[in-house]
Amino acid sequence: MTTALFLLRCVEIGISISDLDLLTIGMVLDVWTEKGNDSVTYDRIAGQREFDAF
């Protein structure tokens, strides 16, 4: 990933240059990945029984 692409990802998720002092590259990429998952719909959502079994 180039610097330009990284900064583009930051702009896409609303992170300013001053915010980057507080975040790691990994944190920014995690936020960007989660943003991409926002539109995903799941056929089945885990209930209490599944969490207890986990």
mmCIF file as gemmi writes it, N, C-alpha and C atoms, coordinates in Angstrom:
data_model
loop_
_atom_site.group_PDB
_atom_site.id
_atom_site.type_symbol
_atom_site.label_atom_id
_atom_site.label_alt_id
_atom_site.label_comp_id
_atom_site.label_asym_id
_atom_site.label_entity_id
_atom_site.label_seq_id
_atom_site.pdbx_PDB_ins_code
_atom_site.Cartn_x
_atom_site.Cartn_y
_atom_site.Cartn_z
_atom_site.occupancy
_atom_site.B_iso_or_equiv
_atom_site.pdbx_formal_charge
_atom_site.auth_seq_id
_atom_site.auth_asym_id
_atom_site.pdbx_PDB_model_num
ATOM 1 N N . MET Axp A 1 ? 0.834 -1.159 0 1 0 ? 1 A 1
ATOM 2 C CA . MET Axp A 1 ? 0 0 0 1 0 ? 1 A 1
ATOM 3 C C . MET Axp A 1 ? 0.894 1.242 0 1 0 ? 1 A 1
ATOM 4 N N . THR Axp A 2 ? 0.586 2.148 -0.871 1 0 ? 2 A 1
ATOM 5 C CA . THR Axp A 2 ? 1.357 3.385 -0.956 1 0 ? 2 A 1
ATOM 6 C C . THR Axp A 2 ? 0.812 4.4 0.052 1 0 ? 2 A 1
ATOM 7 N N . THR Axp A 3 ? 1.586 5.427 0.288 1 0 ? 3 A 1
ATOM 8 C CA . THR Axp A 3 ? 1.158 6.493 1.192 1 0 ? 3 A 1
ATOM 9 C C . THR Axp A 3 ? -0.103 7.161 0.676 1 0 ? 3 A 1
ATOM 10 N N . ALA Axp A 4 ? -0.156 7.388 -0.618 1 0 ? 4 A 1
ATOM 11 C CA . ALA Axp A 4 ? -1.33 8.036 -1.214 1 0 ? 4 A 1
ATOM 12 C C . ALA Axp A 4 ? -2.58 7.183 -1.016 1 0 ? 4 A 1
ATOM 13 N N . LEU Axp A 5 ? -2.456 5.883 -1.202 1 0 ? 5 A 1
ATOM 14 C CA . LEU Axp A 5 ? -3.606 4.995 -1.026 1 0 ? 5 A 1
ATOM 15 C C . LEU Axp A 5 ? -4.038 4.961 0.442 1 0 ? 5 A 1
ATOM 16 N N . PHE Axp A 6 ? -3.084 4.935 1.352 1 0 ? 6 A 1
ATOM 17 C CA . PHE Axp A 6 ? -3.398 4.96 2.778 1 0 ? 6 A 1
ATOM 18 C C . PHE Axp A 6 ? -4.155 6.238 3.14 1 0 ? 6 A 1
ATOM 19 N N . LEU Axp A 7 ? -3.687 7.379 2.654 1 0 ? 7 A 1
ATOM 20 C CA . LEU Axp A 7 ? -4.364 8.642 2.938 1 0 ? 7 A 1
ATOM 21 C C . LEU Axp A 7 ? -5.751 8.697 2.307 1 0 ? 7 A 1
ATOM 22 N N . LEU Axp A 8 ? -5.919 8.08 1.145 1 0 ? 8 A 1
ATOM 23 C CA . LEU Axp A 8 ? -7.239 7.99 0.521 1 0 ? 8 A 1
ATOM 24 C C . LEU Axp A 8 ? -8.179 7.186 1.401 1 0 ? 8 A 1
ATOM 25 N N . ARG Axp A 9 ? -7.704 6.076 1.945 1 0 ? 9 A 1
ATOM 26 C CA . ARG Axp A 9 ? -8.521 5.26 2.852 1 0 ? 9 A 1
ATOM 27 C C . ARG Axp A 9 ? -8.931 6.08 4.072 1 0 ? 9 A 1
ATOM 28 N N . CYS Axp A 10 ? -8.015 6.888 4.59 1 0 ? 10 A 1
ATOM 29 C CA . CYS Axp A 10 ? -8.324 7.739 5.745 1 0 ? 10 A 1
ATOM 30 C C . CYS Axp A 10 ? -9.423 8.733 5.407 1 0 ? 10 A 1
ATOM 31 N N . VAL Axp A 11 ? -9.347 9.336 4.24 1 0 ? 11 A 1
ATOM 32 C CA . VAL Axp A 11 ? -10.37 10.3 3.815 1 0 ? 11 A 1
ATOM 33 C C . VAL Axp A 11 ? -11.717 9.6 3.654 1 0 ? 11 A 1
ATOM 34 N N . GLU Axp A 12 ? -11.714 8.377 3.123 1 0 ? 12 A 1
ATOM 35 C CA . GLU Axp A 12 ? -12.955 7.638 2.918 1 0 ? 12 A 1
ATOM 36 C C . GLU Axp A 12 ? -13.69 7.374 4.225 1 0 ? 12 A 1
ATOM 37 N N . ILE Axp A 13 ? -12.959 7.185 5.317 1 0 ? 13 A 1
ATOM 38 C CA . ILE Axp A 13 ? -13.609 6.885 6.591 1 0 ? 13 A 1
ATOM 39 C C . ILE Axp A 13 ? -13.645 8.084 7.531 1 0 ? 13 A 1
ATOM 40 N N . GLY Axp A 14 ? -13.183 9.237 7.068 1 0 ? 14 A 1
ATOM 41 C CA . GLY Axp A 14 ? -13.301 10.464 7.83 1 0 ? 14 A 1
ATOM 42 C C . GLY Axp A 14 ? -12.238 10.684 8.889 1 0 ? 14 A 1
ATOM 43 N N . ILE Axp A 15 ? -11.06 10.139 8.701 1 0 ? 15 A 1
ATOM 44 C CA . ILE Axp A 15 ? -9.959 10.332 9.651 1 0 ? 15 A 1
ATOM 45 C C . ILE Axp A 15 ? -9.088 11.488 9.163 1 0 ? 15 A 1
ATOM 46 N N . SER Axp A 16 ? -8.883 12.457 10.051 1 0 ? 16 A 1
ATOM 47 C CA . SER Axp A 16 ? -8.068 13.613 9.681 1 0 ? 16 A 1
ATOM 48 C C . SER Axp A 16 ? -6.587 13.329 9.95 1 0 ? 16 A 1
ATOM 49 N N . ILE Axp A 17 ? -5.746 14.186 9.43 1 0 ? 17 A 1
ATOM 50 C CA . ILE Axp A 17 ? -4.298 14.039 9.629 1 0 ? 17 A 1
ATOM 51 C C . ILE Axp A 17 ? -3.956 14.103 11.112 1 0 ? 17 A 1
ATOM 52 N N . SER Axp A 18 ? -4.604 14.981 11.854 1 0 ? 18 A 1
ATOM 53 C CA . SER Axp A 18 ? -4.312 15.083 13.292 1 0 ? 18 A 1
ATOM 54 C C . SER Axp A 18 ? -4.763 13.823 14.037 1 0 ? 18 A 1
ATOM 55 N N . ASP Axp A 19 ? -5.808 13.159 13.561 1 0 ? 19 A 1
ATOM 56 C CA . ASP Axp A 19 ? -6.246 11.903 14.181 1 0 ? 19 A 1
ATOM 57 C C . ASP Axp A 19 ? -5.227 10.79 13.984 1 0 ? 19 A 1
ATOM 58 N N . LEU Axp A 20 ? -4.451 10.863 12.918 1 0 ? 20 A 1
ATOM 59 C CA . LEU Axp A 20 ? -3.479 9.81 12.626 1 0 ? 20 A 1
ATOM 60 C C . LEU Axp A 20 ? -2.383 9.724 13.679 1 0 ? 20 A 1
ATOM 61 N N . ASP Axp A 21 ? -2.173 10.801 14.442 1 0 ? 21 A 1
ATOM 62 C CA . ASP Axp A 21 ? -1.199 10.747 15.534 1 0 ? 21 A 1
ATOM 63 C C . ASP Axp A 21 ? -1.623 9.761 16.61 1 0 ? 21 A 1
ATOM 64 N N . LEU Axp A 22 ? -2.916 9.502 16.704 1 0 ? 22 A 1
ATOM 65 C CA . LEU Axp A 22 ? -3.452 8.653 17.757 1 0 ? 22 A 1
ATOM 66 C C . LEU Axp A 22 ? -3.713 7.225 17.302 1 0 ? 22 A 1
ATOM 67 N N . LEU Axp A 23 ? -3.588 6.961 16.001 1 0 ? 23 A 1
ATOM 68 C CA . LEU Axp A 23 ? -3.948 5.655 15.447 1 0 ? 23 A 1
ATOM 69 C C . LEU Axp A 23 ? -2.752 4.976 14.792 1 0 ? 23 A 1
ATOM 70 N N . THR Axp A 24 ? -2.785 3.657 14.764 1 0 ? 24 A 1
ATOM 71 C CA . THR Axp A 24 ? -1.779 2.905 14.021 1 0 ? 24 A 1
ATOM 72 C C . THR Axp A 24 ? -2.329 2.605 12.623 1 0 ? 24 A 1
ATOM 73 N N . ILE Axp A 25 ? -1.464 2.167 11.75 1 0 ? 25 A 1
ATOM 74 C CA . ILE Axp A 25 ? -1.901 1.78 10.401 1 0 ? 25 A 1
ATOM 75 C C . ILE Axp A 25 ? -2.91 0.643 10.497 1 0 ? 25 A 1
ATOM 76 N N . GLY Axp A 26 ? -2.656 -0.293 11.393 1 0 ? 26 A 1
ATOM 77 C CA . GLY Axp A 26 ? -3.571 -1.419 11.572 1 0 ? 26 A 1
ATOM 78 C C . GLY Axp A 26 ? -4.956 -0.994 12.008 1 0 ? 26 A 1
ATOM 79 N N . MET Axp A 27 ? -5.023 -0.016 12.901 1 0 ? 27 A 1
ATOM 80 C CA . MET Axp A 27 ? -6.326 0.484 13.35 1 0 ? 27 A 1
ATOM 81 C C . MET Axp A 27 ? -7.099 1.109 12.197 1 0 ? 27 A 1
ATOM 82 N N . VAL Axp A 28 ? -6.409 1.884 11.391 1 0 ? 28 A 1
ATOM 83 C CA . VAL Axp A 28 ? -7.062 2.522 10.242 1 0 ? 28 A 1
ATOM 84 C C . VAL Axp A 28 ? -7.574 1.462 9.274 1 0 ? 28 A 1
ATOM 85 N N . LEU Axp A 29 ? -6.784 0.456 8.998 1 0 ? 29 A 1
ATOM 86 C CA . LEU Axp A 29 ? -7.205 -0.596 8.077 1 0 ? 29 A 1
ATOM 87 C C . LEU Axp A 29 ? -8.36 -1.405 8.65 1 0 ? 29 A 1
ATOM 88 N N . ASP Axp A 30 ? -8.372 -1.63 9.966 1 0 ? 30 A 1
ATOM 89 C CA . ASP Axp A 30 ? -9.49 -2.331 10.592 1 0 ? 30 A 1
ATOM 90 C C . ASP Axp A 30 ? -10.785 -1.539 10.456 1 0 ? 30 A 1
ATOM 91 N N . VAL Axp A 31 ? -10.721 -0.235 10.681 1 0 ? 31 A 1
ATOM 92 C CA . VAL Axp A 31 ? -11.907 0.614 10.549 1 0 ? 31 A 1
ATOM 93 C C . VAL Axp A 31 ? -12.394 0.608 9.108 1 0 ? 31 A 1
ATOM 94 N N . TRP Axp A 32 ? -11.464 0.681 8.164 1 0 ? 32 A 1
ATOM 95 C CA . TRP Axp A 32 ? -11.844 0.685 6.751 1 0 ? 32 A 1
ATOM 96 C C . TRP Axp A 32 ? -12.488 -0.646 6.351 1 0 ? 32 A 1
ATOM 97 N N . THR Axp A 33 ? -11.945 -1.751 6.877 1 0 ? 33 A 1
ATOM 98 C CA . THR Axp A 33 ? -12.517 -3.07 6.587 1 0 ? 33 A 1
ATOM 99 C C . THR Axp A 33 ? -13.92 -3.189 7.165 1 0 ? 33 A 1
ATOM 100 N N . GLU Axp A 34 ? -14.101 -2.75 8.399 1 0 ? 34 A 1
ATOM 101 C CA . GLU Axp A 34 ? -15.418 -2.808 9.021 1 0 ? 34 A 1
ATOM 102 C C . GLU Axp A 34 ? -16.427 -1.938 8.278 1 0 ? 34 A 1
ATOM 103 N N . LYS Axp A 35 ? -15.973 -0.811 7.74 1 0 ? 35 A 1
ATOM 104 C CA . LYS Axp A 35 ? -16.865 0.045 6.951 1 0 ? 35 A 1
ATOM 105 C C . LYS Axp A 35 ? -17.37 -0.724 5.734 1 0 ? 35 A 1
ATOM 106 N N . GLY Axp A 36 ? -16.505 -1.527 5.146 1 0 ? 36 A 1
ATOM 107 C CA . GLY Axp A 36 ? -16.907 -2.33 3.994 1 0 ? 36 A 1
ATOM 108 C C . GLY Axp A 36 ? -17.902 -3.416 4.344 1 0 ? 36 A 1
ATOM 109 N N . ASN Axp A 37 ? -17.904 -3.843 5.605 1 0 ? 37 A 1
ATOM 110 C CA . ASN Axp A 37 ? -18.823 -4.894 6.05 1 0 ? 37 A 1
ATOM 111 C C . ASN Axp A 37 ? -20.166 -4.348 6.517 1 0 ? 37 A 1
ATOM 112 N N . ASP Axp A 38 ? -20.33 -3.038 6.548 1 0 ? 38 A 1
ATOM 113 C CA . ASP Axp A 38 ? -21.57 -2.448 7.049 1 0 ? 38 A 1
ATOM 114 C C . ASP Axp A 38 ? -22.791 -2.848 6.229 1 0 ? 38 A 1
ATOM 115 N N . SER Axp A 39 ? -22.628 -3.065 4.956 1 0 ? 39 A 1
ATOM 116 C CA . SER Axp A 39 ? -23.775 -3.361 4.099 1 0 ? 39 A 1
ATOM 117 C C . SER Axp A 39 ? -24.073 -4.859 3.994 1 0 ? 39 A 1
ATOM 118 N N . VAL Axp A 40 ? -23.318 -5.689 4.695 1 0 ? 40 A 1
ATOM 119 C CA . VAL Axp A 40 ? -23.506 -7.135 4.629 1 0 ? 40 A 1
ATOM 120 C C . VAL Axp A 40 ? -24.726 -7.535 5.451 1 0 ? 40 A 1
ATOM 121 N N . THR Axp A 41 ? -25.559 -8.383 4.869 1 0 ? 41 A 1
ATOM 122 C CA . THR Axp A 41 ? -26.688 -8.934 5.609 1 0 ? 41 A 1
ATOM 123 C C . THR Axp A 41 ? -26.422 -10.419 5.84 1 0 ? 41 A 1
ATOM 124 N N . TYR Axp A 42 ? -26.8 -10.893 7.004 1 0 ? 42 A 1
ATOM 125 C CA . TYR Axp A 42 ? -26.547 -12.271 7.37 1 0 ? 42 A 1
ATOM 126 C C . TYR Axp A 42 ? -27.854 -13.053 7.377 1 0 ? 42 A 1
ATOM 127 N N . ASP Axp A 43 ? -27.795 -14.302 6.9 1 0 ? 43 A 1
ATOM 128 C CA . ASP Axp A 43 ? -28.98 -15.149 6.865 1 0 ? 43 A 1
ATOM 129 C C . ASP Axp A 43 ? -29.416 -15.55 8.269 1 0 ? 43 A 1
ATOM 130 N N . ARG Axp A 44 ? -28.433 -15.695 9.161 1 0 ? 44 A 1
ATOM 131 C CA . ARG Axp A 44 ? -28.719 -16.145 10.513 1 0 ? 44 A 1
ATOM 132 C C . ARG Axp A 44 ? -27.858 -15.35 11.488 1 0 ? 44 A 1
ATOM 133 N N . ILE Axp A 45 ? -28.476 -14.901 12.557 1 0 ? 45 A 1
ATOM 134 C CA . ILE Axp A 45 ? -27.745 -14.165 13.584 1 0 ? 45 A 1
ATOM 135 C C . ILE Axp A 45 ? -27.718 -15.016 14.841 1 0 ? 45 A 1
ATOM 136 N N . ALA Axp A 46 ? -26.567 -15.104 15.485 1 0 ? 46 A 1
ATOM 137 C CA . ALA Axp A 46 ? -26.41 -15.931 16.671 1 0 ? 46 A 1
ATOM 138 C C . ALA Axp A 46 ? -27.287 -15.429 17.811 1 0 ? 46 A 1
ATOM 139 N N . GLY Axp A 47 ? -27.846 -16.381 18.533 1 0 ? 47 A 1
ATOM 140 C CA . GLY Axp A 47 ? -28.645 -16.069 19.709 1 0 ? 47 A 1
ATOM 141 C C . GLY Axp A 47 ? -27.878 -16.435 20.975 1 0 ? 47 A 1
ATOM 142 N N . GLN Axp A 48 ? -28.575 -16.398 22.091 1 0 ? 48 A 1
ATOM 143 C CA . GLN Axp A 48 ? -27.936 -16.69 23.378 1 0 ? 48 A 1
ATOM 144 C C . GLN Axp A 48 ? -27.416 -18.117 23.429 1 0 ? 48 A 1
ATOM 145 N N . ARG Axp A 49 ? -28.155 -19.069 22.84 1 0 ? 49 A 1
ATOM 146 C CA . ARG Axp A 49 ? -27.74 -20.483 22.847 1 0 ? 49 A 1
ATOM 147 C C . ARG Axp A 49 ? -26.375 -20.648 22.163 1 0 ? 49 A 1
ATOM 148 N N . GLU Axp A 50 ? -26.165 -19.974 21.038 1 0 ? 50 A 1
ATOM 149 C CA . GLU Axp A 50 ? -24.895 -20.077 20.332 1 0 ? 50 A 1
ATOM 150 C C . GLU Axp A 50 ? -23.765 -19.437 21.139 1 0 ? 50 A 1
ATOM 151 N N . PHE Axp A 51 ? -24.031 -18.327 21.789 1 0 ? 51 A 1
ATOM 152 C CA . PHE Axp A 51 ? -22.994 -17.688 22.611 1 0 ? 51 A 1
ATOM 153 C C . PHE Axp A 51 ? -22.64 -18.558 23.808 1 0 ? 51 A 1
ATOM 154 N N . ASP Axp A 52 ? -23.635 -19.193 24.412 1 0 ? 52 A 1
ATOM 155 C CA . ASP Axp A 52 ? -23.355 -20.09 25.532 1 0 ? 52 A 1
ATOM 156 C C . ASP Axp A 52 ? -22.511 -21.275 25.095 1 0 ? 52 A 1
ATOM 157 N N . ALA Axp A 53 ? -22.779 -21.802 23.902 1 0 ? 53 A 1
ATOM 158 C CA . ALA Axp A 53 ? -22.013 -22.94 23.386 1 0 ? 53 A 1
ATOM 159 C C . ALA Axp A 53 ? -20.589 -22.537 23.004 1 0 ? 53 A 1
ATOM 160 N N . PHE Axp A 54 ? -20.437 -21.284 22.658 1 0 ? 54 A 1
ATOM 161 C CA . PHE Axp A 54 ? -19.121 -20.796 22.27 1 0 ? 54 A 1
ATOM 162 C C . PHE Axp A 54 ? -18.174 -20.808 23.461 1 0 ? 54 A 1
